[in-house]
Amino acid sequence: MGARLRLWWEKIKTPLEIIAIILVLVLLVALIILIVQGYRLNWDWVGLGSYTTPKHPSDTDFQRGKTLWDWLQLLIIPFVLAVGGYLFNYSTSRNERNATERHNQVEREIAQDNQSGATLQEYINKMSELLLHEKLRESQPEDEVRSIARVRTLTVLSLLDEARKRTVLQFLYESGLITKDKSVIDLSSADFSKALIGGLDLPNADLSSTNLIRANLIGAKLTKANLSNAMLFGANLASANLTGANLKNTTISIKNYGKHEPIITNLYNANLTDANLSDAHLNYADLGHTKLTGADLTGADLLGAKITDRQQAEVRSLKGARLPDGFIHS
């Protein structure tokens, strides 16, 4: 019963506070109008008119009757104290609520961080068991242990924050599970979106068909990596080294129809020398400071992209590519 009453009070408390404020404002307005009219019309009963009305003999004592103004003088101090007390309590209560909410938010974030840490540690422990006891590295593509490892990896990535996704990727790579041409775990559809994986050294990594949307790959070393069919729009690849990487049919930028600006990948100073960019979606991408020497852009979509004539001359092939002006290269 007590809990229900508290819940009911929490629901109506804010409306009651609003009503109280409105009533106080209405009373103040009414009082102001009364005072103004009392002076203008010389109302004796309000106590705001002439003190000596009606006339009385100068040699007699005169006691004016109690007027509205007299009663208001008696009420002013309690009223001010009441209003001041209410405002003080309201301010204190609001500050306490805000402090409690902030404290609860911090506790929730700490609990969530601890849970993520425990989830990551559990994943590494179970994967280590598969590596040491189930011979995951020596398994064949049709073996069940690979399916178990893939399911565990995709599941844990959906539960982790951006920083811990980096740890998962680094663990998989250093365990020899995602090396191109001998990849053990299929990372298709793996969620590395917004992952903080900048600066990692991942040559020959197999990241084909992964979700790297808005991932931080600044300065990452992805030489000869397989990024075919990956989703890279909105990612930051500034100064990344993708020399010889396979970016066939990779989505690097897309037209964002919900907004005026397209979503593009930051390729500033990225090294795409000899990279395979055939059929890649590069529409509206800024390639002005990207190294494209020897890159294969066969069938790539470059509509609206910023690419210089010199860069176009340095690429290996533009056959069938849609150029920035919309024309198809022969």
C-alpha angles and dihedrals in degrees: 000000000000091000091052091051091050090049090049091049093049089053096050099032096087095046089048091053090051091049091049092051091048092050092050091050091048091051091049092051091048091050092050091050090048093051093048092048091046091058095042097047097031095234107189094195092064092053094234098104130079113318094220099053120149099036118253135185113279092225095056133078115253124202114186116216120250110277135192090264091055091053091046090054088057091050100044098081096046089045093051091046091049094049092044091049092049093049091047092050091045092050092046092048092048092049090049091050091049092048091049092049091050091048092049091048091052090048091050091050091049091048091048091048091050090049091050090049091050091047092052093047091049090051093051091047093051093044090049089055090052090050097046104033105022095040093232094173092055095045125116125241092255095049117116093228089070092053090050092050092049094049092048091049096049091046096050093047090058090056102045134085125241096270095050092049085066090056091052092050092047092048092051093047097046090046089059093242101123104037114138116259091014101047114157100188120051107223096189108146091006110157110236093146113150089001115161097230100137116141096020117142104229109154114171091008117158107229097148117154092004126144107246096156110157091352119158106240098155110158094354116157106229100156112166090354120153109241097152115150090004122147106237105154113133091015122134110234097159110155091356117149111230097159108162092358121153109239096158111158090355117157104230098161136007137194106255102215093183091063137030096250126066121237107245139174120249104241097163109153091349115154111231096161111158090355119154105239097159113149090001118152104239099150112151091000118147105235096160094114098030122112107234101163109149093357117151109232097168109155093355121152108237098161108152092356122144107238126145126231088244092056091049089052091051098052120097097233141359095174111151092358119143105236125218091265092053098256119130114238112236 
